[in-house]
Amino acid sequence: VNAVAVMADDGVSQADLKDRLTAALPAELQILTGDELNDENHDLVASVTSTLRQFFLVFAGIALFVGGFIIYNTLSIVVAQRGREIALLRAVGARRQQVLSSVLAEAAAVGLVAAALGLVTGVGVAAGLEALLENVGLELPGHGVIITSGTVFASVIVGVGVSVAAAVLPARRAATCAPVAALRDLAVDPDGPGRRRVIAGLAFTTAGTAVM
């Protein structure tokens, strides 16, 4: 037995009952009123929730970091594949700012769609976790999954913001495409990966594996 609940008679306050038990029981026992026990349980739940929130935020940060690299690489490839198309646009009068804006707008549209899909997926995962906890007997208080306007706003802002930020360098590269590139084949680097590139790749791969 690690805890005993004591109920007071009518007219006896929690403080009076605590004083009586303190005087009658050994000093090494901890005696709490109902309010104190509720506060202690609340602090415990808040601590666990804070730890879980930090864990998920770190996980989300890693996902955004990796996602940013994927977006950057994808748009770099897309811009390279559209080199002649972009050069033709420049040849018929498109300004660099227009090319830059078009690539960023495309990235923003992709980010908006991805943010919406991510939000829907996140709500589905939350509902699934709630059902899983209920099946194992850990029913959570409350009334199901709560979606606030702040959650939706943050999802859209972060999704679009990361996509646009990752697209800045590819967009700038596209904007600097010369119109004359439309009149010739795009150059392809015939050289293989350089020694520095291989060494850097191996070093980062080794460091990443060690960190994992």
BADREN-175039 format. One record per atom (N, C-alpha, C, O): x, y, z; residue in three letters. Coordinates in pm, whole numbers, plus 50000, padded with zeros to 5 digits. Layout:
N
XYZALA;...
This chain:
212
500864988150000VAL;500005000050000VAL;500905012450000VAL;501695014450092VAL;500765020549898ASN;501585032649891ASN;500775045349912ASN;501345056249911ASN;499475044149930ALA;498645055949953ALA;497355051750022ALA;496835040949996ALA;496855060350108VAL;495595057850178VAL;494765070550168VAL;495235081350203VAL;493535069350122ALA;492625080750114ALA;491785081450241ALA;491235071450286ALA;491715093250298VAL;490975095450424VAL;489865105650398VAL;490135116450345VAL;488655102350435MET;487525111450416MET;487145117750550MET;487035110850652MET;486945130750550ALA;486615137950673ALA;485115137150700ALA;484305135650608ALA;484745138250828ASP;483335139350864ASP;482785152750818ASP;483535161950788ASP;481485153650812ASP;480845166250776ASP;481255177250874ASP;481275175150996ASP;481585188850819GLY;481965200050903GLY;483445200850934GLY;483895210650993GLY;484235190750894VAL;485695190750917VAL;486375194750787VAL;486185188250684VAL;487165205250791SER;487845209950670SER;489055201050638SER;489505193250722SER;489545202250517GLN;490725194650477GLN;491925198450562GLN;492725189850600GLN;492065211450592ALA;493205215950673ALA;493155209950813ALA;494185205650866ALA;491945209750875ASP;491825204051009ASP;492145189151008ASP;492815184051098ASP;491655182150906LEU;491915167750899LEU;493415165250880LEU;493965155850938LEU;494055173450798LYS;495495171850777LYS;496255173950909LYS;497185166450939LYS;495855183850986ASP;496525186451114ASP;496345174551209ASP;497285170751278ASP;495165168851213ARG;494925157451301ARG;495765145351259ARG;496355138551343ARG;495815142751127LEU;496605131451079LEU;498095133751101LEU;498835124351132LEU;498545146051086THR;499955149051108THR;500365146351252THR;501455141351279THR;499465149651343ALA;499765147351485ALA;499705132551522ALA;500375128251616ALA;498905124851449ALA;498695110851488ALA;499615100951417ALA;499835089851465ALA;500175104951301LEU;500945095551220LEU;502425098751227LEU;502795109851265LEU;503295089151192PRO;504755091451192PRO;505135102951099PRO;504455105751001PRO;506235109351131ALA;506665121351057ALA;507125118050915ALA;507095126750828ALA;507575105550891GLU;508095102450757GLU;506975100850653GLU;507255099950533GLU;505735100350697LEU;504635099150602LEU;504265112850547LEU;504265122850620LEU;503955113350418GLN;503545125850355GLN;502035126650356GLN;501355117450311GLN;501515137450407ILE;500075139350419ILE;499675151250334ILE;500185162350354ILE;498775149150241LEU;498355159550149LEU;496835161150154LEU;496105151350169LEU;496385173250141THR;494955175550125THR;494555172149981THR;495415170049895THR;493265171649958GLY;492815168649822GLY;493285179049722GLY;493665175749610GLY;493255191849764ASP;493705202449673ASP;495195201149644ASP;495625202949530ASP;495985197949747GLU;497425196349727GLU;497735184549636GLU;498645185149553GLU;496975173649650LEU;497175162049566LEU;496825165249420LEU;497525161049327LEU;495745172749401ASN;495365176849265ASN;496465185549202ASN;496805183849085ASN;497005194949281ASP;498075203449229ASP;499315195149194ASP;499975197549093ASP;499625185249279GLU;500795176749252GLU;500595168549126GLU;501515167349044GLU;499405163049109ASN;499115155348987ASN;499135164348864ASN;499595160448756ASN;498615176548881HIS;498615185948768HIS;500035189348726HIS;500335189848607HIS;500915191748825ASP;502305194848792ASP;502995183148723ASP;503805185048632ASP;502665170848768LEU;503255159048705LEU;502825157648560LEU;503645155048471LEU;501525159348536VAL;501005158448399VAL;501595169548312VAL;501935167148196VAL;501705181648369ALA;502275192848293ALA;503725190148256ALA;504165193648147ALA;504475183848348SER;505875180748320SER;505995170548208SER;506825171948118SER;505165160048214VAL;505205149848109VAL;504775155847976VAL;505385153047873VAL;503735164047977THR;503275170247854THR;504325179347794THR;504515179547672THR;505025186947879SER;506085195847831SER;507215187847765SER;507755191847662SER;507575176547827THR;508625168147769THR;508205162647633THR;508995162547539THR;506965157947624LEU;506475152847496LEU;506425163847390LEU;506765161547274LEU;505995175847432ARG;505925186947338ARG;507315190347284ARG;507475192547164ARG;508315190647372GLN;509685193547328GLN;510195182747232GLN;510855185747132GLN;509875170147263PHE;510305159247176PHE;509695160747036PHE;510395159546936PHE;508395163347031PHE;507745164646901PHE;508215177046826PHE;508315176846703PHE;508515187846897LEU;509025199846831LEU;510405197346772LEU;510695201846661LEU;511255190146844VAL;512575186746791VAL;512415177946667VAL;513105179946567VAL;511525168146675PHE;511285159346562PHE;510755167346442PHE;511155164946329PHE;509855176746468ALA;509325185046361ALA;510415193846300ALA;510455195846179ALA;511295199046385GLY;512395207246335GLY;513315199346243GLY;513735204246139GLY;513615186946281ILE;514445178346196ILE;513735175646064ILE;514365175945957ILE;512435173046071ALA;511675170445948ALA;511695182545856ALA;511835181145734ALA;511545194545912LEU;511575206745831LEU;512955208845770LEU;513075213045655LEU;513995205945848PHE;515365207545798PHE;515625198245680PHE;516145202445577PHE;515245185645695VAL;515435176045588VAL;514535179545469VAL;514965178745354VAL;513305183545497GLY;512395187345391GLY;512905199145311GLY;512745199645189GLY;513535208745380GLY;514105220145310GLY;515175216045211GLY;515245221345100GLY;516025206545251PHE;517065201645159PHE;516435194545039PHE;516905196144926PHE;515385186645063ILE;514725179544953ILE;514115189644856ILE;514225188044734ILE;513465199844909ILE;512855210044822ILE;513935217244742ILE;513775219544622ILE;515025220744808TYR;516125227544739TYR;516675219044625TYR;516835223944513TYR;516955206444653ASN;517505197544549ASN;516515195544434ASN;516895195644317ASN;515235193744468THR;514225191544366THR;514105203644274THR;514085202244151THR;514015215644333LEU;513875227544251LEU;515145230444172LEU;515075235844062LEU;516305227044226SER;517545228744151SER;517515220144025SER;517925224643918SER;517035207744038ILE;516945198943923ILE;515915204143823ILE;516145204143702ILE;514775208743876VAL;513715214043788VAL;514215226243711VAL;513975227443591VAL;514905235243780VAL;515435247143713VAL;516445243143606VAL;516455248943497VAL;517305233443636ALA;518275229043538ALA;517585222843416ALA;518015225043303ALA;516525215243437GLN;515805209043327GLN;515055219443243GLN;514855217543123GLN;514655230343306ARG;513925240843235ARG;514845251943184ARG;514385262943152ARG;516135249043178GLY;517085259543140GLY;516745266043008GLY;516735278242998GLY;516465258042906ARG;516155263742774ARG;514815271042776ARG;514675281542715ARG;513855265442847GLU;512545272142858GLU;512685285842924GLU;512115295642877GLU;513455286443032ILE;513665299143101ILE;514405308843011ILE;514105320843008ILE;515395303642938ALA;516145312342848ALA;515245318042739ALA;515395329642701ALA;514305310042688LEU;513365315042588LEU;512485326142646LEU;512215336142580LEU;512045324142770LEU;511265334742835LEU;512075347642846LEU;511555358542821LEU;513335346342882ARG;514195358042890ARG;514395364242752ARG;514495376442739ARG;514465355742648ALA;514705360842512ALA;513515368842459ALA;513695378242382ALA;512305365042502VAL;511125372242454VAL;510735383842545VAL;509685389942526VAL;511575386742644GLY;511365398942721GLY;511065397242868GLY;510855407142937GLY;511045385042919ALA;510795383143062ALA;511965388543143ALA;513125385743113ALA;511655396243244ARG;512695401743328ARG;513145391543433ARG;512445381743461ARG;514315393943489ARG;514835384743591ARG;513885383943710ARG;513685373243768ARG;513305395343747GLN;512395395443861GLN;511175386843834GLN;510645380543925GLN;510705386643708GLN;509555378343674GLN;509895363543683GLN;509095355543733GLN;511085359843635VAL;511505345843645VAL;511645341843792VAL;511195331143832VAL;512275350543871LEU;512445347844014LEU;511095346144083LEU;510905336944162LEU;510175355144053SER;508845354544116SER;508085342044075SER;507365336244157SER;508225337743949SER;507495325943903SER;507965313343975SER;507145304944012SER;509275311943996VAL;509805300144066VAL;509375300444212VAL;508985290244268VAL;509445312144275LEU;509035313244415LEU;507535310744431LEU;507105304644528LEU;506745315544333ALA;505295313144340ALA;504985298344327ALA;504095293144395ALA;505715291444241GLU;505535276944228GLU;505875269844358GLU;505165260844401GLU;506975274144421ALA;507355268144549ALA;506305270944656ALA;506005262244738ALA;505745283044656ALA;504715286544755ALA;503465278044734ALA;502845273544830ALA;503085275644607ALA;501915267444579ALA;502125253044626ALA;501245247044687ALA;503315247644597VAL;503625234044642VAL;503625233444795VAL;503105223944854VAL;504205243644859GLY;504235244045006GLY;502845244845065GLY;502575238845169GLY;501945252345000LEU;500575253645051LEU;499845240245045LEU;499175236245141LEU;499975233444932VAL;499335220344918VAL;499925210445019VAL;499195202845083VAL;501255210545032ALA;501905201345125ALA;501505204245270ALA;501305195045349ALA;501375217145305ALA;500965220845441ALA;499555215945470ALA;499275211145580ALA;498665217245371ALA;497295212445390ALA;497255197345409ALA;496565192245496ALA;498015190145325LEU;498065175545340LEU;498695171645474LEU;498235162345539LEU;499735178945514GLY;500365175945643GLY;499425178345760GLY;499415170545856GLY;498635189045752LEU;497675191945859LEU;496625180945870LEU;496315176245979LEU;496095176745755VAL;495085166045756VAL;495695153145809VAL;495075145945888VAL;496925150145765THR;497595138045813THR;497845138645963THR;497665128746034THR;498265150346011GLY;498515151946154GLY;497265149846238GLY;497315143646343GLY;496145155246190VAL;494875153146262VAL;494515138346264VAL;494045133146366VAL;494725131546151GLY;494445117246147GLY;495325109246241GLY;494855099946306GLY;496615112846248VAL;497525105946340VAL;497115108446485VAL;497145099246567VAL;496725120946517ALA;496305124046653ALA;495065116046692ALA;494975110746803ALA;494115115146600ALA;492905107246629ALA;493255092446646ALA;492685085746732ALA;494185087546565GLY;494595073646579GLY;495285070846711GLY;495055060546774GLY;496155080246754LEU;496825078446883LEU;495825078846998LEU;495945071247094LEU;494835087646988GLU;493825088347094GLU;493045075247102GLU;492795070147211GLU;492675069746986ALA;491955056946986ALA;492825045747041ALA;492345036847111ALA;494125046147008LEU;495045035847058LEU;495155036447209LEU;495155026147276LEU;495275048547264LEU;495365049947409LEU;494085045247478LEU;494135039247585LEU;492945048147418GLU;491685043647476GLU;491585028447476GLU;491035022547569GLU;492115022047372ASN;492055007447365ASN;492915000747471ASN;492614989547514ASN;493995007547515VAL;494855001747618VAL;494485006747757VAL;495205004247854VAL;493355013847768GLY;492865018147898GLY;493405031447946GLY;493295034448065GLY;493995039447857LEU;494525052547896LEU;493705063447829LEU;494205070747742LEU;492465064447868GLU;491575074347806GLU;491975088447849GLU;492135091147968GLU;492135097247752LEU;492545110947780LEU;491335119547812LEU;490255117447756LEU;491495129247902PRO;490375138347929PRO;490165147747811PRO;491075150047733PRO;488975152947799GLY;488685162147690GLY;487635156447596GLY;486985146447627GLY;487495162947483HIS;486445159147388HIS;487045157447250HIS;486745165147158HIS;487875147547234GLY;488435144447104GLY;489555153947064GLY;490055161847145GLY;489945153046936VAL;491025161346882VAL;490515175546864VAL;489475177846803VAL;491265185046916ILE;490895199146907ILE;491805205946805ILE;493025205446818ILE;491215212446706ILE;491965219646603ILE;491675234446620ILE;490535238846603ILE;492695242146653THR;492535256546673THR;492965263946547THR;493685258546463THR;492525276346537SER;492925284646423SER;494425287046423SER;495035288346317SER;495035287846543GLY;496475289646552GLY;497245277946494GLY;498295279846432GLY;496725265846513THR;497375254046457THR;497345254446305THR;498355251946240THR;496185257646249VAL;496065258646103VAL;496975269546049VAL;497675267545950VAL;496965281146114PHE;497775292446068PHE;499265288946073PHE;500005291745979PHE;499695282846183ALA;501115279246197ALA;501525268946092ALA;502615269846036ALA;500655259246064SER;500975249045964SER;501175255345826SER;502115251945755SER;500275264345790VAL;500365270645658VAL;501605279545649VAL;502335279045551VAL;501835287645752ILE;502975296845750ILE;504295289245744ILE;505175292645666ILE;504425278945828VAL;505675271245830VAL;505865263645700VAL;506965263645645VAL;504815257145650GLY;504925249445526GLY;505305258145408GLY;506225254745333GLY;504605269245390VAL;504905278245279VAL;506245285045299VAL;507015286645205VAL;506535289145424GLY;507785296145450GLY;509015287645423GLY;509975292445363GLY;508985275045466VAL;510125266245442VAL;510295263545292VAL;511415263345242VAL;509195261645222SER;509265259045078SER;509855270945003SER;510725269344917SER;509375282845035VAL;509875294744966VAL;511335297345002VAL;512135300844915VAL;511685295645130ALA;513085297845171ALA;514025288145101ALA;515125291945060ALA;513595275545086ALA;514445265745018ALA;514535268444869ALA;515465263744803ALA;513575275844815ALA;513555278344670ALA;514285291044631ALA;514395293944512ALA;514775298644727VAL;515385311644694VAL;516605309844605VAL;516715316444501VAL;517525301144644LEU;518755299444564LEU;518465293844425LEU;518995299244328LEU;517645283244409PRO;517305278844274PRO;516615289744192PRO;516845290944072PRO;515765297644258ALA;515065308344186ALA;516055318944139ALA;515945323944028ALA;517015322444223ARG;518035332244183ARG;518885326744068ARG;519265334143978ARG;519165313744072ARG;519935307643965ARG;519145308043834ARG;519705310443727ARG;517835305643844ALA;517005306243724ALA;516925320443668ALA;516905322443547ALA;516885330243759ALA;516785344143714ALA;518035348943642ALA;517965358243563ALA;519175342743669THR;520425346943605THR;520675339643473THR;521725341343412THR;519715331543430CYS;519885324243304CYS;519915334143188CYS;519025342643177CYS;520925333243103ALA;521085342642992ALA;520175338842876ALA;519985326942849ALA;519585348742806PRO;518725345442691PRO;519435337542584PRO;518805329742513PRO;520755339342568VAL;521495332442463VAL;521535317342485VAL;521825309842392VAL;521235312942609ALA;521235298542636ALA;520155291342558ALA;520225279142541ALA;519145298642509ALA;518095292342431ALA;518565288642292ALA;517925280742223ALA;519695294242249LEU;520195292042114LEU;521215280942106LEU;521705277841997LEU;521545274842217ARG;522555264442216ARG;522165253542314ARG;521295255342399ARG;522825242242301ASP;522585231542398ASP;523155235642532ASP;524205242142539ASP;522475231842636LEU;522975234842770LEU;524215226542797LEU;524275214742763LEU;525175232842858ALA;526435225942886ALA;526235215142991ALA;525495217043088ALA;526885203942970VAL;526855193043067VAL;528275190643114VAL;529175188843033VAL;528485190543243ASP;529815188643299ASP;530255174243277ASP;529665165143334ASP;531285171943194PRO;531715158243166PRO;532575152343275PRO;532795140243278PRO;533065160643365ASP;533965155843468ASP;533195148243575ASP;532045151343605ASP;533845138443630GLY;533255131043741GLY;533375139043870GLY;533885150143869GLY;532915133543979PRO;533015140544107PRO;534475142744146PRO;535295133644138PRO;534795154944188GLY;536165158144226GLY;536545151744357GLY;535705146844432GLY;537865151944384ARG;538365145744506ARG;537805152644629ARG;537415146044725ARG;537755166044625ARG;537225173244742ARG;535765169744768ARG;535345168244883ARG;535015168444660ARG;533605165144677ARG;533435151244737ARG;532585149144823ARG;534245141744690VAL;534165128144744VAL;534545127844892VAL;533865121644973VAL;535645134844925ILE;536095135045065ILE;535035141645154ILE;534715136545262ILE;534475152945107ALA;533445159745187ALA;532215150945204ALA;531625150545312ALA;531835143845096GLY;530665135145106GLY;530865123745203GLY;529975120645282GLY;532035117645198LEU;532335106745291LEU;532385111745435LEU;531905105045526LEU;532955123645454ALA;533065129145590ALA;531675131745648ALA;531405128245763ALA;530805138045569PHE;529475140945620PHE;528655128345639PHE;527875127345734PHE;528825118645551THR;528125105845568THR;528555098745696THR;527725093445770THR;529865098645721THR;530385092345842THR;529885099545967THR;529465093146064THR;529925112945964ALA;529455120646080ALA;527965118546103ALA;527525117146217ALA;527185118345994GLY;525755116146009GLY;525435102446065GLY;524545100946149GLY;526155092246017THR;525955078646069THR;526295077846218THR;525595071246295THR;527385084646256ALA;527775084446398ALA;526725091346484ALA;526405086546593ALA;526185102546436VAL;525175109746512VAL;523905101146527VAL;523295100646634VAL;523515094446417MET;522325085746425MET;522545074446525MET;521645066146545MET;
